[in-house]
Every structure is written in C-alpha cells, then in structure tokens.
Amino acid sequence: MKRCALILLVIACRTASAEPSVTVPLGGGSDGILGLDWARVACVEASVNLVKGADGRRSAVKVAFKKTGDERRFLALESVVQGNPGGSKVLAVRYRLALTEGKAVRAALLLFQSDGGAWFKTTAQPIAVGGFQDLRMSLKSLRPTAFSTDREGEVKWDKVDRACFGLVIDGPAKGTFELSRVVFTNEPYRPTQALKIAYADKALWRVSKDKAAKGEVTIDGSAVRFDFSFPGGRHMFDIPHLRMPEAELDGYTGLRFTYKADVPDGIKGLLVMLCERGRAQYCAEPPPQSSAKWKTVTIPFTSFKRGSWTKDENNRLDLDAIANIGIGVHGTAKAGHAKGFVMVKDVQFVP
C-alpha cells in the first residue's frame, strides 16, 4: 500500500508541475480554418473555398491563386485570433501546395496587436510541394514590421487579436494552397526534415587564416574545395567560413556534412566551428579525421566546445546567434612546409 501511495504521489506531483497545454486556433473551429479570408493585395488574383473532407476526415480552406509581376507579394489568409496564444511555442500547420507556374515559395506569419504592434516571420526554407503535410513554425525570433508601433520589445501575446498566415511569393506564380489545420500550441518545436544550407557558391565563403598561410576556395562540381598550405613547426590556422542564411535552428540537434580531406601530419583533424555573431567560436570535439573517400559525419550540438582562444559572456552555444560555419584546419604541422585540402558538400542541420 505504501509503495502504491508513493507512486500515486509521484504521478500527482509530475502532473501538477507539468506545463499547461496551450492550443489556440488561428481562425474559427478546432482546426482554426473557419472564417479565414484572403487579405487582398495588388497583382494577385485568388478565390477561397471550404472543401469538406479534403484531408481525410478534415475539411480544408482552398485558395486558388495567380500572381503576376516580379515583385514580392504576401498571399495571406486572415482571421481574428480565437483566444490568447500566450505560452505558445509553434504555429502548427497542415497544408497542401500545388504549383503549376512559379518557383519555390516560403510560408509566413504576420501578427497584429490591438495597440499597433505588428510582428512577422517567414520560414527559412521554401515549403514542400505535394500532398498534405505538416509544418511547424517556431514562434521564436519574431521581428517587428516596418509599420509596427513597437520596434524594440517582444510580442504582447495578450494583445494579439488578428493574424495572417500564407505564402511569400517572388515572381509570377499560379497554383493552389490548402490549409486543414492552423493552430498556436506550446508543443515543443520539432523540425520534420533537415535544413539544407546553400554552399556551392564561392561568394558564400570567406577565408580566415594566419598571415603566413595560403588558402583558396573553389567550386568542384557539387562540392566546395579548399586548398591550403602553411609553414610547419609552429601553430597555424587556415579556415574557410560558410555564411549562414537566415534560419531558425530551434529544434535541430546537430550539423551534418559530407567531406574528403588530406590533413598534414601533426594536425589533429578538421577544425569544425559554429561561430556566433559576437565572435564566440565553438569547435567540434573530437575533430573529424582525414578521409580519402567521401565520408558523412553528423556532429551533435552537444559536441561543440568553446575554443580556448575565444570568449563568450554566457559560455554556451546560442543556436539563434550562429553567423557562419567554419570547416578548415589549425595546429602545428610536422613538415617544414605543409599542404593539403578539404572538400565539403551536402551541408545541413538535422532534427
């Protein structure tokens, strides 16, 4: 009896301390799609219909659209928010996108406060085309719009009374966009696919190196090649840095890339770094080793340790502050004159 009572007490304590569930539909109905209306903009034609059973048992709001012109436009469905989304962590969306004309588009959220504040966010990557699928947009790092009366604070969730969700489109486009669910929730953000980082463009890279070192980045087919050389017998560094695009890394667990490398004797391996905007640098431990064949490595964020030569006020890797990825070499080579190469492709962050 005492053991059963103890188990029940533990369960009760866990239940009491659990974070209250938050689920607030963006529009009407439990799925948040009722009453959504197209927010009209220039150079876009659209019609909105409710299709019953479009997504299995779920109905869906279907937007047939055509956009002319090269300028950017926001094809948005607008609604009065049906509650207080305070405490929400993501906007959970179930959608289907079909394009018969145009290129990749991104999803976007726009929030309006009753006091004049306005906040927005777009997905870092284009959303997928095909059947119904889930999208979870993190509500971290929302930015004030150019017309917001609040430019420096944070979203006042208790004042959010109107929201728009839809597509950011560049250039002419034609297709259909369907929503069967769009709700604010405090369920943790879990990316559904890897975040691929553009890398096969020399303009995306810059080289940080010792004055006595040489290093050159070239594009070799689908890979980036970095050839380096420097004097041996003393510490050298020679590192190409890949500029990060605007991205939300919350919910991702590590960095993955495929590489080949020839590292001189005396160098412990590749120097793989995640560099914050404040210049703090976090290095992968243990470092990936030389490989004559293509090798794919996945490095958890927990394996990145602050470099001894750099400082950080909070002494932790902040994912929302990562400005670039460094993949190069440092250390003391044994040879009088050392040289080698690093080739990299398929750079991505993984859930």
C-alpha distance (Angstrom), angle and dihedral (degrees) to the residues before:
residue distance angle dihedral
M1 . . .
K2 3.80 . .
R3 3.82 90.2 .
C4 3.81 92.0 50.5
A5 3.80 90.6 47.9
L6 3.81 90.2 51.4
I7 3.83 91.9 50.7
L8 3.81 91.1 49.2
L9 3.81 90.0 49.1
V10 3.83 91.7 52.1
I11 3.82 91.2 48.8
A12 3.80 90.8 48.2
C13 3.81 92.3 50.0
R14 3.80 92.3 49.1
T15 3.79 91.0 48.5
A16 3.80 92.2 48.5
S17 3.81 92.9 49.4
A18 3.81 95.2 44.2
E19 3.79 116.1 112.7
P20 3.82 111.1 -100.9
S21 3.79 112.9 -106.3
V22 3.80 116.0 -107.5
T23 3.81 121.9 -162.3
V24 3.80 117.0 157.9
P25 3.84 119.2 171.3
L26 3.79 114.6 -133.4
G27 3.80 91.3 -143.3
G28 3.78 133.5 12.9
G29 3.79 126.1 -50.1
S30 3.80 128.0 33.5
D31 3.82 90.8 -70.6
G32 3.80 93.4 48.9
I33 3.80 97.2 -126.3
L34 3.81 103.8 106.0
G35 3.77 116.0 104.2
L36 3.81 94.8 13.2
D37 3.78 108.9 150.9
W38 3.77 133.2 -170.3
A39 3.81 113.8 -102.2
R40 3.80 99.6 -139.4
V41 3.81 119.9 -128.5
A42 3.80 134.6 173.8
C43 3.82 120.5 -87.8
V44 3.82 92.4 20.9
E45 3.79 129.1 101.8
A46 3.80 118.4 -167.1
S47 3.78 143.6 163.0
V48 3.80 125.5 -160.4
N49 3.80 125.9 -150.6
L50 3.80 136.7 167.3
V51 3.82 110.5 -126.7
K52 3.81 114.8 -163.5
G53 3.80 116.7 -137.6
A54 3.80 93.6 3.3
D55 3.82 91.6 138.6
G56 3.79 103.6 38.1
R57 3.78 105.7 -82.4
R58 3.78 91.9 -7.2
S59 3.76 125.6 90.3
A60 3.79 118.9 -138.4
V61 3.77 138.9 -151.5
K62 3.80 106.4 -124.9
V63 3.79 123.1 -157.8
A64 3.78 119.0 -166.8
F65 3.80 107.5 -163.8
K66 3.78 143.6 178.3
K67 3.78 123.1 -170.5
T68 3.79 125.6 -167.9
G69 3.78 127.4 -168.6
D70 3.79 133.4 42.0
E71 3.80 98.0 -99.3
R72 3.80 122.6 105.7
R73 3.79 116.4 -98.2
F74 3.80 134.7 -179.2
L75 3.79 112.5 -133.3
A76 3.79 98.1 -161.4
L77 3.78 140.0 175.5
E78 3.78 110.9 -147.6
S79 3.81 134.0 -158.0
V80 3.76 144.5 158.0
V81 3.81 105.2 -100.0
Q82 3.80 110.2 -110.0
G83 3.82 98.2 -140.1
N84 3.81 145.0 -16.3
P85 3.83 110.0 -53.2
G86 3.82 91.4 -166.0
G87 3.79 110.8 141.1
S88 3.80 92.9 27.1
K89 3.80 117.9 138.6
V90 3.81 102.0 -174.2
L91 3.75 143.8 16.1
A92 3.81 103.7 -124.9
V93 3.80 112.0 -151.6
R94 3.78 134.1 178.9
Y95 3.78 111.7 -163.1
R96 3.79 148.1 155.7
L97 3.80 123.4 -147.3
A98 3.80 127.1 -169.1
L99 3.81 122.7 -179.7
T100 3.79 124.0 -167.9
E101 3.79 92.1 170.0
G102 3.78 133.2 21.3
K103 3.78 139.0 34.5
A104 3.78 134.9 -82.2
V105 3.80 117.7 -42.2
R106 3.79 132.6 -160.7
A107 3.79 130.3 -136.6
A108 3.80 120.4 -119.7
L109 3.79 139.9 -169.7
L110 3.81 124.7 -154.2
L111 3.82 121.7 -171.4
F112 3.81 127.5 -165.6
Q113 3.79 124.8 -159.3
S114 3.78 122.7 -152.3
D115 3.83 89.2 -123.1
G116 3.82 93.8 58.3
G117 3.78 99.9 -92.3
A118 3.81 115.4 136.7
W119 3.81 128.1 -172.3
F120 3.78 134.7 -176.2
K121 3.78 143.9 -175.8
T122 3.81 135.1 -178.8
T123 3.77 129.0 -161.0
A124 3.79 112.7 -98.6
Q125 3.80 91.9 -132.4
P126 3.82 133.1 39.7
I127 3.79 113.5 -92.4
A128 3.79 120.8 -114.0
V129 3.79 126.0 -93.9
G130 3.82 118.7 -139.1
G131 3.79 137.0 55.0
F132 3.78 128.0 -0.2
Q133 3.80 111.5 -58.7
D134 3.78 141.0 163.6
L135 3.79 126.4 -100.6
R136 3.79 122.9 -173.3
M137 3.78 114.2 -166.3
S138 3.81 114.8 -163.9
L139 3.80 113.4 -130.0
K140 3.79 92.7 -146.5
S141 3.79 120.0 109.9
L142 3.80 98.0 21.7
R143 3.81 109.2 173.8
P144 3.80 130.0 -142.9
T145 3.78 115.7 -110.7
A146 3.80 121.8 -121.9
F147 3.82 89.0 -104.5
S148 3.83 96.8 46.2
T149 3.81 117.0 122.3
D150 3.81 88.0 -148.8
R151 3.82 110.1 63.2
E152 3.80 104.3 159.5
G153 3.80 109.5 30.7
E154 3.79 131.9 70.4
V155 3.76 133.9 -94.6
K156 3.80 112.0 -69.0
W157 3.78 96.5 -143.6
D158 3.80 94.3 -171.8
K159 3.81 87.9 60.8
V160 3.84 97.4 46.4
D161 3.79 103.4 114.3
R162 3.81 104.5 155.0
A163 3.80 134.7 36.3
C164 3.80 140.2 -177.5
F165 3.79 125.9 -156.6
G166 3.79 125.9 -178.9
L167 3.78 147.8 92.9
V168 3.80 132.8 -37.6
I169 3.81 105.5 -145.9
D170 3.81 128.8 -169.4
G171 3.79 117.5 -166.1
P172 3.82 129.3 -3.7
A173 3.81 115.2 -29.6
K174 3.77 141.1 168.0
G175 3.78 131.3 -172.8
T176 3.79 146.9 87.4
F177 3.79 132.1 -72.3
E178 3.80 122.6 -165.4
L179 3.79 131.4 -170.3
S180 3.79 121.8 -165.4
R181 3.82 96.5 166.8
V182 3.80 135.3 16.0
V183 3.81 117.5 165.1
F184 3.80 139.6 148.9
T185 3.81 111.9 -121.3
N186 3.79 140.5 168.4
E187 3.79 93.0 -136.9
P188 3.84 106.6 127.4
Y189 3.79 116.1 -93.0
R190 3.80 110.6 -100.9
P191 3.82 116.6 -179.9
T192 3.79 112.5 -137.6
Q193 3.81 96.6 -150.4
A194 3.78 143.0 17.2
L195 3.80 118.6 -78.7
K196 3.80 107.1 -125.5
I197 3.80 116.3 -149.2
A198 3.81 120.7 -148.6
Y199 3.80 108.7 -118.5
A200 3.83 110.7 147.4
D201 3.80 95.6 92.3
K202 3.79 121.8 88.2
A203 3.81 90.1 -146.4
L204 3.83 89.8 66.4
W205 3.81 92.0 62.8
R206 3.80 134.2 72.9
V207 3.80 127.0 -179.3
S208 3.80 123.7 -129.2
K209 3.80 111.7 -167.0
D210 3.76 148.9 150.2
K211 3.82 114.5 -89.6
A212 3.81 89.9 -112.8
A213 3.81 93.7 50.6
K214 3.79 129.8 88.0
G215 3.78 125.7 -152.2
E216 3.79 136.9 166.2
V217 3.80 132.0 -172.7
T218 3.82 118.9 -147.8
I219 3.79 134.3 169.1
D220 3.81 112.7 -116.1
G221 3.80 108.6 -173.7
S222 3.81 107.6 -67.7
A223 3.81 92.4 -12.7
V224 3.78 137.8 74.1
R225 3.81 115.5 -126.7
F226 3.79 124.7 -157.3
D227 3.82 117.7 -168.6
F228 3.78 115.4 -167.6
S229 3.80 140.9 177.3
F230 3.79 135.1 176.8
P231 3.83 142.1 155.8
G232 3.81 117.8 -77.1
G233 3.78 128.8 -135.1
R234 3.81 95.7 54.7
H235 3.77 136.4 61.2
M236 3.81 115.0 -80.5
F237 3.79 135.7 172.3
D238 3.80 128.0 -157.7
I239 3.80 114.7 171.0
P240 3.81 134.1 164.4
H241 3.81 112.6 -151.7
L242 3.81 123.6 -151.1
R243 3.80 114.1 -146.6
M244 3.79 112.8 -124.7
P245 3.81 118.8 -129.8
E246 3.77 121.0 -136.1
A247 3.80 101.7 -71.3
E248 3.79 141.8 157.9
L249 3.81 108.3 -133.8
D250 3.78 97.2 177.6
G251 3.81 107.2 125.2
Y252 3.81 95.6 23.7
T253 3.80 118.6 113.8
G254 3.80 107.8 -162.4
L255 3.80 154.5 -13.5
R256 3.81 121.8 -90.1
F257 3.80 129.5 -173.0
T258 3.79 140.2 150.8
Y259 3.79 119.2 -123.0
K260 3.80 150.7 166.9
A261 3.79 119.8 -157.2
D262 3.78 143.6 174.4
V263 3.81 108.1 -158.7
P264 3.87 120.7 -175.0
D265 3.82 121.5 -113.8
G266 3.79 110.7 -87.4
I267 3.81 93.9 35.6
K268 3.81 109.3 106.4
G269 3.80 95.2 -144.3
L270 3.79 140.4 -74.3
L271 3.77 118.9 -22.0
V272 3.81 103.7 -133.4
M273 3.80 113.3 -176.5
L274 3.77 140.1 179.1
C275 3.80 106.4 -154.8
E276 3.78 123.5 -159.1
R277 3.79 124.3 -144.4
G278 3.80 89.7 -109.6
R279 3.86 88.5 61.3
A280 3.80 95.1 -105.6
Q281 3.82 108.4 144.1
Y282 3.80 126.1 -154.3
C283 3.82 119.3 -164.3
A284 3.80 131.4 -154.9
E285 3.81 113.9 -110.7
P286 2.96 120.7 -131.1
P287 3.82 96.1 27.7
P288 3.83 119.4 -129.5
Q289 3.82 111.8 -101.8
S290 3.82 133.0 -129.5
S291 3.79 114.6 -74.9
A292 3.81 128.5 -174.4
K293 3.82 90.3 -162.9
W294 3.78 129.5 54.3
K295 3.78 108.8 -83.0
T296 3.81 129.2 -176.4
V297 3.80 117.3 -144.5
T298 3.80 128.8 -172.7
I299 3.81 114.1 -159.8
P300 3.83 117.1 -167.7
F301 3.80 115.9 -136.8
T302 3.81 86.7 -120.6
S303 3.82 88.6 66.6
F304 3.81 92.9 62.0
K305 3.80 111.9 98.1
R306 3.79 127.1 -173.2
G307 3.78 112.1 -96.7
S308 3.81 112.8 -113.5
W309 3.83 90.0 -128.2
T310 3.80 94.5 57.9
K311 3.81 135.5 66.5
D312 3.78 132.5 -143.5
E313 3.80 126.8 -174.9
N314 3.81 95.0 -141.2
N315 3.83 95.6 30.0
R316 3.80 94.2 -135.5
L317 3.79 137.4 101.4
D318 3.81 108.7 -101.5
L319 3.79 108.4 -156.8
D320 3.80 93.5 -160.4
A321 3.83 89.8 56.7
I322 3.84 99.2 53.5
A323 3.81 107.9 126.4
N324 3.82 102.0 170.9
I325 3.80 145.7 0.6
G326 3.81 118.7 -126.6
I327 3.82 121.3 -156.7
G328 3.79 113.1 173.1
V329 3.81 142.4 91.2
H330 3.79 140.8 -77.2
G331 3.78 135.7 171.4
T332 3.80 140.0 71.9
A333 3.81 116.6 -50.9
K334 3.81 119.8 -150.1
A335 3.80 96.6 -141.4
G336 3.80 120.1 84.6
H337 3.79 89.1 -121.5
A338 3.82 116.4 19.2
K339 3.77 128.5 -162.9
G340 3.77 138.8 166.6
F341 3.79 144.5 135.9
V342 3.79 143.0 -114.5
M343 3.82 123.6 -154.3
V344 3.80 120.7 -167.4
K345 3.80 136.0 -176.5
D346 3.81 141.0 156.5
V347 3.81 96.4 38.0
Q348 3.82 112.1 -173.6
F349 3.78 146.1 145.3
V350 3.79 114.6 -122.5
P351 3.84 131.6 -148.3
